[in-house]
């Protein structure tokens, strides 16, 4: 399964990486160890110690270097071996790959490609993840499914009408469900407006007591390669979005390929209601985790088991109109991957 390499992927939430505690994860099939230097700078290196290819994350951090837990070789933030405790000197070839890493919006981002990293490719739309005037419910799930199937799930939100019926949607919302889809500046955009519908339980609890019907606007923005901003706006009937008596949320759904068949799923719901209520905050975190781990992920993992190693589109799915956004995003991503492969081929040819 091909993946875009010269881009940024979410690698961890900022608070997952603590000085003195190396964290090992696999990205795009490559094992990586991450650690923080004393000044807080995040570092990402290949997790393969070049001596015996033991995982460096099973070692320990010594100051600003990481010590292999198998034979004690130590590696600095640039990937060079800085100490060999056995004998004199450092063996030739004792170096591991360093991956560019930046910290933004309470996330650590990794650049797995060989090209020059471009910070502008991290979408500014995710700045809401650090807005102080909102409450944030964050989480992480490791899913046994390809990242594109996970991405499809948020770019075709019609699944919520059935998979999340009774929690995030009501049967009333299945009527007049007409998504509008397009691409603007490389971002796949989907919007759905519904009027005078019965609010589902998750949202009814946040609305003013006695609210029986609402107007709803749902939006998904798909950023390359597999980053989705999802917004829900519930308004009193006839009133504009964000007006008094309404509630809203923006969510980040960030899908990072771990392997061809597994995905790191980072999510965060950022809300403008019950912002200072600790009890509500915990309930929302628990409900989100329940929905994702008992509804979304099990369905997509079951889908993956049936598809196996095949590509979904190569199986010629019987597409319907609600698939438009996910198909557009897949095609756009496939085009970028082909361009990247062609450029890599030209570079390899020029070097021979």
WONORNOR-V34231 format. One record per backbone hydrogen bond with DSSP energy under -0.5 kcal/mol. CO is the residue of the C=O (numbers start at 1). NH is the residue of the N-H. If there is no record, write none. Layout:
# WONORNOR-V34231
((CO | NH) (CO | NH))
This chain:
# WONORNOR-V34231
((5 | 7) (5 | 113) (7 | 112) (9 | 110) (12 | 108) (13 | 16) (13 | 17) (14 | 17) (16 | 18) (18 | 21) (21 | 18) (23 | 34) (25 | 32) (27 | 30) (30 | 27) (31 | 47) (32 | 25) (33 | 45) (34 | 23) (35 | 43) (36 | 20) (37 | 40) (41 | 37) (43 | 35) (44 | 99) (45 | 33) (47 | 49) (47 | 56) (49 | 53) (54 | 49) (55 | 58) (56 | 59) (60 | 67) (61 | 63) (62 | 65) (65 | 62) (66 | 68) (66 | 75) (67 | 60) (68 | 72) (73 | 68) (74 | 82) (74 | 83) (75 | 66) (76 | 79) (79 | 96) (80 | 76) (83 | 74) (83 | 85) (85 | 87) (91 | 94) (93 | 95) (94 | 81) (97 | 46) (99 | 44) (100 | 111) (102 | 104) (102 | 109) (104 | 107) (106 | 14) (107 | 104) (107 | 109) (108 | 11) (108 | 12) (109 | 102) (110 | 9) (110 | 112) (111 | 100) (117 | 119) (118 | 121) (119 | 122) (121 | 123) (123 | 126) (124 | 127) (125 | 128) (126 | 129) (127 | 130) (128 | 131) (131 | 134) (135 | 271) (136 | 138) (137 | 269) (139 | 267) (141 | 143) (141 | 265) (143 | 145) (143 | 263) (146 | 149) (146 | 150) (147 | 151) (148 | 152) (149 | 153) (150 | 154) (151 | 154) (151 | 155) (152 | 156) (156 | 159) (157 | 160) (158 | 161) (159 | 162) (159 | 163) (159 | 164) (160 | 164) (162 | 165) (164 | 167) (164 | 168) (164 | 169) (167 | 202) (169 | 166) (170 | 173) (171 | 174) (172 | 175) (174 | 177) (176 | 178) (177 | 179) (180 | 191) (182 | 189) (184 | 187) (186 | 188) (187 | 184) (187 | 189) (188 | 222) (189 | 182) (190 | 220) (191 | 180) (192 | 218) (194 | 216) (197 | 214) (200 | 203) (200 | 204) (201 | 205) (203 | 206) (203 | 207) (208 | 211) (210 | 212) (213 | 237) (214 | 197) (215 | 235) (216 | 194) (217 | 233) (218 | 192) (219 | 231) (220 | 190) (220 | 222) (221 | 223) (221 | 229) (222 | 188) (223 | 227) (226 | 255) (227 | 223) (228 | 230) (228 | 253) (229 | 221) (230 | 251) (231 | 219) (232 | 249) (233 | 217) (233 | 235) (234 | 247) (235 | 215) (236 | 239) (240 | 243) (243 | 246) (247 | 234) (248 | 272) (249 | 232) (250 | 270) (251 | 230) (252 | 268) (253 | 228) (253 | 255) (254 | 256) (254 | 266) (255 | 257) (256 | 264) (257 | 28) (258 | 29) (259 | 262) (262 | 258) (262 | 259) (263 | 143) (263 | 265) (264 | 256) (264 | 266) (265 | 141) (266 | 254) (267 | 139) (268 | 252) (268 | 270) (269 | 137) (269 | 271) (270 | 250) (271 | 135) (274 | 277) (276 | 278) (277 | 281) (278 | 282) (279 | 283) (280 | 284) (281 | 285) (282 | 286) (283 | 287) (284 | 288) (285 | 289) (286 | 290) (287 | 291) (288 | 292) (289 | 293) (290 | 294) (291 | 295) (291 | 296) (292 | 297) (295 | 299) (296 | 300) (297 | 301) (298 | 302) (299 | 303) (300 | 304) (301 | 305) (302 | 306) (303 | 307) (304 | 308) (307 | 310) (311 | 315) (312 | 315) (313 | 316) (317 | 319) (320 | 323) (321 | 324) (323 | 327) (324 | 328) (325 | 329) (326 | 330) (327 | 331) (328 | 332) (329 | 333) (330 | 334) (331 | 335) (332 | 336) (333 | 337) (334 | 338) (335 | 339) (336 | 340) (337 | 341) (338 | 342) (339 | 343) (340 | 344) (341 | 345) (342 | 346) (343 | 347) (344 | 348) (345 | 349) (346 | 350) (347 | 351) (349 | 352))
